[in-house]
Amino acid sequence: MTAARAHEQPMSTDPIRSGARPLVPALMFVALVVAAVGSLGTPLITSVATTFHVSLDSAQWTLTIALLSGAVATPVLGRLGAGPHRRAAILATLAIVVGGGALTVLPLPFAWLLVGRAAQGVGLGLTALMMGVARDHLPEERGAATIALISVVSVIGAGVGYPLAALLAEFGGLRAAYGLGLLVTALAFVTAWRSVPAAPEGRSAHVNVAGALVLAGGLLLVLFLAGERSLWSRHLAVAAALAVAAVLLLCVWTVSELRTTTPLIDVRAVRHPAVAGANLAMFVGGIGMYLLLTLITRYAQTPHSAGYGFGLTTFVAGLVLIPFSALGFVAGRLTPRVRERIDGPLLLAGSAAIVGGGFVLFAAARSNLAELLVAMGVLGFGVGSFSAAVPGVILAVTPKNETSSAMSFNYVVRSVGYSLGSAIGGLVLAAGTATGRLFPNDDAYTTAALVGIAAMAITTTAALALARRRSPETRRSRPAPTP
């Protein structure tokens, strides 16, 4: 369908109310907020440990539990987003997030903080629904550009929330930082209520509850094993048994999805070469992208007494993420225009190569803070371009009514890749830490960077293979250059 024809189609069966905020900024704002709030646990882990008098491992769960609930909720929300009740699902989810924000602010025990963070994590599943709204209610060309930017802001949201949360925690305490999350999610709820239209008529979506529970169990085990690195070193047999159980649950879920008439995710569509290739690239690339993000931020905060590092405070270390967010957003704005001239898979390959270049920079030059900032900027540009290109590759072969479901599966793949990237980084650095020392040797960071270079090389190769195998139909689906 051409952009001109898309303009001729009705935008919605439920037009946006008069006086409501424009749809595109609203979708972007909601996607940015849920991503930033979901990442609030990262800079606040130490503050949580000291405020609630718990261990750092326990405080780490304020981040892990949000990622877990997000990964579990995403497929279910994706299926609801394919049906007639998408608007209600968006508003109900944001209401849950706001309620979770209230639990993080109230003076309640640590267990309630975890409940609140889990409720906030559910909002991470809204990204795919924002993409579905954009594809249904915007002209094709503008919708594609908006979807690309939604994908980007869902990634760079961490770079926005990290320094703000760290600053508030440093000067106003932990509750002030979580209060920011409550405020912006309340604003996101009002924004969505005013701006998000109902889904087009004639759609239906049934949630396969049994399949959702099986998938949730498998994902919980995968992400738990990725987050609990000490389990692999102290209780290898238990970790291996849980890994086998996770694989079995995911296999059972796949078989059941193929047999049911109301699948949670259309597994047959996922097997399309373009979709499978993009998800494979997202999975391996996600491992590398999050690995480098983890390495740079951890290296910047390492005290000088370790023989390297810069001893930055949490807030200043958060500022190191500014180049990541800024250049990621720039790349996201440029990618739709570049996509008019370069095929999506080739864009994925080029973006992965850029991230690999960030690894090379980090491995070869990290003696001063400026070099870290450059590496972080290169990473942001590569991640922004990659994240913006992935939806175009997947949605080129996906029906409109399956947009939310297809992109929710991609989000789950991305989440698992990010979690594994963080875990692999932790394992490599732990292996490079001498007995009795708190910090790893400097060489351990180089080793981890080499692992990342290998991951991005695999991602680049997979994207190039996808470009070679792309069908003629997919070639014809590429947007025509703007006159």
C-alpha positions as CSV (number, residue, x, y, z in Angstrom):
1,M,0.0,0.0,0.0
2,T,1.4,3.4,-0.9
3,A,1.4,6.4,1.5
4,A,-1.0,8.2,-0.8
5,R,-3.6,5.4,-0.5
6,A,-3.1,5.2,3.2
7,H,-4.1,8.8,3.4
8,E,-7.4,8.0,1.7
9,Q,-8.3,5.4,4.3
10,P,-10.2,6.4,7.5
11,M,-7.9,6.9,10.4
12,S,-10.1,5.3,13.0
13,T,-13.5,4.0,13.8
14,D,-13.3,6.0,17.0
15,P,-11.9,9.4,16.2
16,I,-9.7,11.2,18.7
17,R,-11.6,13.6,20.8
18,S,-11.6,17.3,20.0
19,G,-9.0,19.0,22.0
20,A,-7.0,15.8,22.8
21,R,-3.3,15.8,22.6
22,P,-1.8,14.8,19.2
23,L,-1.5,11.1,18.9
24,V,2.1,10.8,18.0
25,P,3.5,12.7,21.0
26,A,1.1,10.8,23.2
27,L,2.4,7.4,22.0
28,M,6.0,8.5,22.3
29,F,5.4,9.8,25.8
30,V,3.7,6.6,27.1
31,A,6.5,4.4,25.6
32,L,9.2,6.6,27.1
33,V,7.6,6.7,30.5
34,V,7.0,3.0,30.9
35,A,10.6,2.3,29.7
36,A,12.1,4.8,32.1
37,V,10.0,3.7,35.1
38,G,10.9,0.0,34.4
39,S,14.6,0.9,34.6
40,L,14.3,2.9,37.9
41,G,15.7,-0.1,39.8
42,T,19.1,0.2,38.3
43,P,20.5,3.4,39.9
44,L,18.6,2.9,43.2
45,I,19.8,-0.5,44.2
46,T,22.3,0.8,46.7
47,S,19.8,3.2,48.2
48,V,17.2,0.4,48.5
49,A,19.7,-1.8,50.4
50,T,20.6,1.0,52.9
51,T,17.0,2.2,53.3
52,F,15.5,-1.2,53.9
53,H,18.5,-2.8,55.5
54,V,18.6,-5.7,53.0
55,S,21.5,-7.1,51.0
56,L,22.5,-5.8,47.6
57,D,21.4,-9.2,46.1
58,S,17.9,-8.6,47.6
59,A,17.8,-5.0,46.5
60,Q,18.7,-6.1,42.9
61,W,15.3,-7.7,42.8
62,T,13.7,-4.2,42.5
63,L,15.0,-4.3,38.9
64,T,14.8,-8.0,38.2
65,I,11.2,-8.3,39.3
66,A,10.1,-5.4,37.0
67,L,11.8,-7.1,34.0
68,L,10.2,-10.4,34.9
69,S,6.7,-9.1,35.1
70,G,7.2,-7.1,31.9
71,A,8.4,-10.1,30.0
72,V,5.5,-12.2,31.3
73,A,2.8,-9.5,30.7
74,T,4.0,-8.5,27.2
75,P,2.6,-11.5,25.2
76,V,-0.7,-11.3,26.9
77,L,-1.0,-7.6,26.3
78,G,0.1,-8.1,22.7
79,R,-2.8,-10.5,22.2
80,L,-5.2,-8.1,23.8
81,G,-3.8,-5.4,21.6
82,A,-4.8,-7.3,18.6
83,G,-8.5,-7.3,19.6
84,P,-11.3,-4.8,20.1
85,H,-10.4,-3.9,23.7
86,R,-6.9,-2.4,23.1
87,R,-7.8,1.0,24.5
88,A,-9.2,-0.6,27.7
89,A,-6.1,-2.8,28.0
90,I,-3.8,0.2,27.7
91,L,-5.7,2.2,30.3
92,A,-6.0,-0.8,32.7
93,T,-2.3,-1.5,32.4
94,L,-1.4,2.1,33.1
95,A,-3.7,2.1,36.1
96,I,-1.8,-1.0,37.4
97,V,1.5,0.9,36.9
98,V,0.2,3.9,38.8
99,G,-0.9,1.7,41.6
100,G,2.5,0.1,41.7
101,G,4.1,3.5,41.8
102,A,2.0,4.4,44.9
103,L,3.3,1.2,46.6
104,T,6.9,2.3,46.0
105,V,6.3,5.7,47.5
106,L,4.3,4.7,50.6
107,P,6.3,3.9,53.8
108,L,5.7,0.1,53.6
109,P,7.9,-2.9,54.2
110,F,10.4,-4.1,51.5
111,A,8.0,-6.9,50.3
112,W,5.5,-4.2,49.3
113,L,8.2,-2.3,47.4
114,L,8.8,-5.5,45.3
115,V,5.0,-5.8,44.7
116,G,5.0,-2.2,43.5
117,R,8.0,-2.7,41.2
118,A,6.4,-5.8,39.7
119,A,3.2,-3.8,39.0
120,Q,5.4,-1.0,37.4
121,G,7.1,-3.7,35.2
122,V,3.8,-4.7,33.7
123,G,3.9,-1.4,31.8
124,L,6.9,-2.6,29.8
125,G,4.4,-4.6,27.7
126,L,2.7,-1.4,26.4
127,T,5.4,-0.7,23.8
128,A,4.0,-3.1,21.4
129,L,0.4,-1.8,21.9
130,M,1.7,1.8,21.1
131,M,3.1,0.4,17.8
132,G,-0.3,-1.2,17.0
133,V,-2.1,2.1,17.6
134,A,0.4,3.9,15.3
135,R,0.0,1.4,12.5
136,D,-3.8,1.5,12.7
137,H,-4.4,5.2,13.0
138,L,-1.6,7.0,11.1
139,P,-0.8,7.2,7.4
140,E,1.6,4.4,6.4
141,E,4.7,6.5,6.0
142,R,4.2,8.5,9.2
143,G,3.1,5.3,11.1
144,A,6.3,3.5,10.1
145,A,8.4,6.4,11.3
146,T,6.5,6.6,14.6
147,I,6.8,2.9,15.2
148,A,10.6,3.2,14.7
149,L,10.8,6.0,17.2
150,I,8.6,4.1,19.7
151,S,11.1,1.2,19.5
152,V,14.0,3.6,20.0
153,V,12.5,5.4,23.0
154,S,11.7,2.1,24.6
155,V,15.4,1.4,24.6
156,I,16.9,4.8,25.5
157,G,14.3,5.4,28.2
158,A,16.9,4.0,30.7
159,G,19.3,6.7,29.7
160,V,16.6,9.3,30.5
161,G,15.4,7.8,33.8
162,Y,18.8,6.8,35.2
163,P,20.4,10.3,35.9
164,L,17.1,11.8,37.1
165,A,16.4,9.0,39.5
166,A,20.0,9.1,40.8
167,L,19.8,12.8,41.3
168,L,16.6,12.7,43.3
169,A,17.8,9.8,45.4
170,E,21.0,11.7,46.2
171,F,19.3,14.9,47.3
172,G,15.7,13.8,48.2
173,G,16.0,10.2,49.2
174,L,14.7,7.0,47.8
175,R,11.0,7.9,48.1
176,A,11.6,11.1,46.1
177,A,13.1,9.1,43.2
178,Y,10.2,6.6,43.2
179,G,7.8,9.6,43.5
180,L,9.1,10.8,40.1
181,G,8.0,7.4,38.6
182,L,4.5,7.8,40.2
183,L,4.1,11.3,38.8
184,V,5.1,10.6,35.2
185,T,3.0,7.4,35.0
186,A,0.0,9.3,36.3
187,L,0.6,11.8,33.5
188,A,0.9,8.9,31.0
189,F,-2.4,7.6,32.1
190,V,-4.1,10.9,31.6
191,T,-2.4,11.3,28.2
192,A,-3.5,7.8,27.1
193,W,-7.1,8.4,28.3
194,R,-7.3,11.6,26.3
195,S,-5.4,10.6,23.1
196,V,-5.5,6.8,22.4
197,P,-8.5,5.9,20.2
198,A,-10.3,2.6,20.1
199,A,-9.2,-0.2,17.8
200,P,-10.8,-0.6,14.4
201,E,-14.1,-2.5,14.4
202,G,-14.3,-6.1,13.3
203,R,-11.4,-7.5,15.3
204,S,-11.4,-10.3,17.9
205,A,-8.7,-11.6,20.2
206,H,-8.9,-14.5,22.7
207,V,-6.2,-15.0,25.3
208,N,-5.1,-18.6,25.6
209,V,-4.9,-18.7,29.4
210,A,-3.2,-22.1,29.6
211,G,-0.6,-21.1,27.0
212,A,0.0,-17.8,28.8
213,L,0.7,-19.6,32.1
214,V,3.1,-22.1,30.4
215,L,4.9,-19.3,28.6
216,A,5.1,-17.3,31.8
217,G,6.6,-20.2,33.7
218,G,9.3,-20.7,31.0
219,L,10.2,-17.0,30.8
220,L,10.3,-16.7,34.6
221,L,12.8,-19.5,34.8
222,V,14.9,-18.1,31.9
223,L,15.1,-14.6,33.3
224,F,15.6,-15.9,36.9
225,L,18.6,-18.0,35.8
226,A,20.0,-15.0,33.9
227,G,19.6,-12.8,36.9
228,E,20.8,-15.2,39.6
229,R,24.4,-15.6,38.5
230,S,25.6,-17.0,41.9
231,L,23.2,-19.9,41.4
232,W,25.4,-21.2,38.6
233,S,28.6,-21.1,40.6
234,R,27.2,-22.4,43.9
235,H,24.5,-24.8,42.9
236,L,25.2,-25.9,39.4
237,A,23.0,-29.0,39.5
238,V,20.0,-26.9,40.6
239,A,20.6,-24.3,37.9
240,A,21.0,-27.0,35.2
241,A,17.7,-28.6,36.3
242,L,15.9,-25.3,36.2
243,A,17.3,-24.6,32.7
244,V,16.0,-28.0,31.5
245,A,12.6,-27.2,33.0
246,A,12.6,-23.9,31.2
247,V,13.4,-25.4,27.9
248,L,10.7,-28.1,28.3
249,L,8.1,-25.5,29.3
250,L,8.9,-23.4,26.2
251,C,8.8,-26.5,24.0
252,V,5.4,-27.4,25.4
253,W,4.2,-23.9,24.8
254,T,5.4,-23.9,21.2
255,V,3.6,-27.2,20.5
256,S,0.4,-26.0,22.1
257,E,0.5,-22.7,20.2
258,L,0.8,-24.6,16.9
259,R,-2.3,-26.7,17.7
260,T,-4.6,-24.1,19.2
261,T,-7.0,-22.0,17.1
262,T,-6.4,-19.0,19.4
263,P,-2.6,-18.8,19.8
264,L,-1.1,-16.2,22.2
265,I,1.5,-15.5,19.6
266,D,1.2,-16.6,15.9
267,V,4.2,-19.0,16.0
268,R,3.7,-19.8,12.3
269,A,4.2,-16.1,11.4
270,V,7.2,-16.0,13.7
271,R,8.8,-18.8,11.5
272,H,8.7,-16.5,8.4
273,P,12.4,-16.0,7.4
274,A,12.1,-12.2,7.8
275,V,10.5,-12.4,11.3
276,A,12.7,-15.3,12.5
277,G,15.9,-13.6,11.2
278,A,15.0,-10.2,12.8
279,N,14.2,-11.9,16.1
280,L,17.5,-13.9,16.0
281,A,19.4,-10.7,15.3
282,M,17.5,-9.0,18.1
283,F,18.3,-11.8,20.6
284,V,22.0,-12.0,19.9
285,G,22.4,-8.3,19.3
286,G,20.5,-7.6,22.6
287,I,23.1,-9.7,24.4
288,G,25.9,-7.6,23.0
289,M,24.2,-4.2,23.4
290,Y,23.3,-4.6,27.0
291,L,26.7,-6.2,27.7
292,L,28.5,-3.0,26.6
293,L,26.1,-0.8,28.4
294,T,26.8,-2.7,31.6
295,L,30.6,-2.7,31.1
296,I,30.8,1.0,30.5
297,T,28.6,2.1,33.5
298,R,30.3,-0.4,35.8
299,Y,33.8,0.6,34.7
300,A,33.0,4.3,35.2
301,Q,31.9,3.7,38.8
302,T,34.9,1.6,39.8
303,P,37.1,3.5,42.3
304,H,40.7,4.5,41.4
305,S,41.9,2.1,44.2
306,A,41.2,-0.8,41.8
307,G,44.0,0.4,39.5
308,Y,41.5,1.7,36.9
309,G,38.1,3.3,36.7
310,F,37.0,6.8,37.5
311,G,35.1,6.4,40.8
312,L,32.0,8.3,39.6
313,T,29.0,8.7,41.8
314,T,25.7,7.1,40.8
315,F,24.4,10.4,39.5
316,V,27.5,11.3,37.5
317,A,27.7,7.8,36.1
318,G,24.1,8.3,35.0
319,L,25.2,11.4,33.0
320,V,27.5,9.1,31.1
321,L,24.3,7.7,29.5
322,I,23.4,11.0,28.0
323,P,25.5,10.4,24.8
324,F,23.7,7.0,24.6
325,S,20.3,8.5,24.7
326,A,21.0,11.5,22.6
327,L,22.7,9.7,19.7
328,G,20.2,6.8,20.0
329,F,17.3,9.3,19.4
330,V,19.2,10.9,16.5
331,A,19.7,7.5,14.9
332,G,16.0,6.7,15.4
333,R,15.0,9.9,13.6
334,L,17.4,9.2,10.7
335,T,16.7,5.5,10.2
336,P,13.2,5.8,8.6
337,R,14.7,8.1,5.9
338,V,17.7,5.8,5.3
339,R,15.2,2.9,5.2
340,E,13.8,4.4,2.0
341,R,17.1,3.7,0.2
342,I,18.6,0.8,2.1
343,D,16.8,-2.5,2.9
344,G,15.9,-3.2,6.5
345,P,18.2,-6.3,6.9
346,L,21.2,-4.3,5.6
347,L,20.4,-1.6,8.1
348,L,20.4,-4.2,10.9
349,A,23.8,-5.4,9.7
350,G,25.2,-1.9,9.6
351,S,23.8,-1.1,13.0
352,A,25.2,-4.2,14.5
353,A,28.6,-3.4,13.0
354,I,28.4,0.1,14.6
355,V,27.8,-1.5,18.1
356,G,30.7,-3.8,17.4
357,G,32.8,-0.7,16.8
358,G,31.8,0.6,20.2
359,F,33.1,-2.6,21.7
360,V,36.4,-2.2,19.8
361,L,36.7,1.4,21.1
362,F,36.1,0.2,24.7
363,A,38.5,-2.6,24.4
364,A,41.3,-0.5,22.9
365,A,40.8,2.9,24.6
366,R,39.3,3.5,28.1
367,S,42.1,5.4,29.9
368,N,40.1,8.6,30.2
369,L,36.4,9.5,30.6
370,A,36.2,11.1,27.1
371,E,36.9,7.8,25.5
372,L,34.1,6.2,27.5
373,L,31.7,8.9,26.4
374,V,32.7,8.3,22.8
375,A,32.1,4.5,23.2
376,M,28.8,5.2,24.8
377,G,27.8,7.5,22.0
378,V,28.7,5.0,19.3
379,L,26.7,2.3,21.3
380,G,23.7,4.6,21.4
381,F,23.8,5.4,17.7
382,G,24.1,1.7,16.9
383,V,21.3,0.7,19.3
384,G,19.0,3.5,18.1
385,S,19.5,2.5,14.5
386,F,19.1,-1.2,15.2
387,S,15.9,-0.7,17.3
388,A,14.4,1.5,14.7
389,A,15.1,-0.9,11.8
390,V,13.8,-4.1,13.5
391,P,10.0,-3.2,13.4
392,G,10.1,-2.4,9.7
393,V,11.6,-5.8,8.9
394,I,9.0,-7.7,11.0
395,L,5.9,-5.6,10.1
396,A,6.6,-5.8,6.4
397,V,5.3,-9.3,6.5
398,T,2.9,-9.0,9.4
399,P,-0.9,-8.2,9.0
400,K,-2.0,-5.0,10.6
401,N,-4.2,-6.7,13.2
402,E,-1.2,-8.8,14.4
403,T,1.1,-5.8,14.9
404,S,0.9,-5.8,18.7
405,S,1.3,-9.6,19.0
406,A,4.3,-9.7,16.6
407,M,6.1,-6.8,18.3
408,S,5.4,-8.2,21.8
409,F,7.2,-11.4,20.9
410,N,10.1,-9.3,19.7
411,Y,10.1,-7.4,23.0
412,V,10.3,-10.7,24.9
413,V,13.2,-11.8,22.7
414,R,14.9,-8.5,23.4
415,S,14.3,-8.7,27.1
416,V,15.8,-12.2,27.3
417,G,18.8,-11.0,25.2
418,Y,19.4,-8.0,27.5
419,S,19.1,-10.2,30.6
420,L,21.6,-12.7,29.2
421,G,23.9,-9.9,28.2
422,S,23.9,-8.6,31.8
423,A,24.5,-12.1,33.1
424,I,27.3,-12.9,30.7
425,G,29.0,-9.6,31.6
426,G,28.7,-10.4,35.3
427,L,30.1,-13.9,34.8
428,V,33.1,-12.8,32.8
429,L,34.0,-10.1,35.3
430,A,33.5,-12.5,38.2
431,A,35.8,-14.9,36.6
432,G,38.4,-12.1,36.3
433,T,38.2,-11.2,40.0
434,A,41.0,-12.5,42.1
435,T,40.2,-14.3,45.4
436,G,39.9,-11.7,48.2
437,R,39.4,-8.8,45.8
438,L,36.2,-6.8,45.4
439,F,36.8,-5.6,41.8
440,P,37.8,-7.6,38.7
441,N,41.1,-7.1,36.9
442,D,41.2,-4.6,34.1
443,D,41.9,-7.4,31.6
444,A,38.5,-8.9,32.5
445,Y,36.8,-5.9,30.8
446,T,38.8,-6.6,27.7
447,T,37.8,-10.2,27.7
448,A,34.1,-9.2,28.1
449,A,34.5,-6.7,25.2
450,L,35.9,-9.5,23.0
451,V,32.8,-11.6,23.9
452,G,30.6,-8.6,22.8
453,I,32.5,-8.2,19.5
454,A,31.8,-11.9,18.8
455,A,28.1,-11.4,19.6
456,M,27.9,-8.4,17.2
457,A,29.7,-10.3,14.5
458,I,27.1,-13.1,14.7
459,T,24.4,-10.5,14.6
460,T,25.9,-8.8,11.5
461,T,26.2,-12.2,9.8
462,A,22.6,-13.1,10.6
463,A,21.3,-9.8,9.2
464,L,23.4,-10.2,6.0
465,A,22.0,-13.7,5.6
466,L,18.5,-12.4,6.0
467,A,19.2,-9.7,3.4
468,R,20.3,-12.4,0.9
469,R,17.2,-14.6,1.6
470,R,14.7,-11.8,1.5
471,S,11.7,-12.6,-0.7
472,P,10.7,-10.5,-3.8
473,E,7.4,-9.8,-1.9
474,T,9.3,-8.2,1.0
475,R,11.4,-6.2,-1.5
476,R,8.2,-4.7,-3.0
477,S,7.0,-3.8,0.5
478,R,9.8,-1.3,1.1
479,P,8.4,2.3,1.2
480,A,8.9,4.3,-1.9
481,P,11.3,7.3,-1.6
482,T,9.5,10.5,-0.7
483,P,9.2,12.9,-3.7
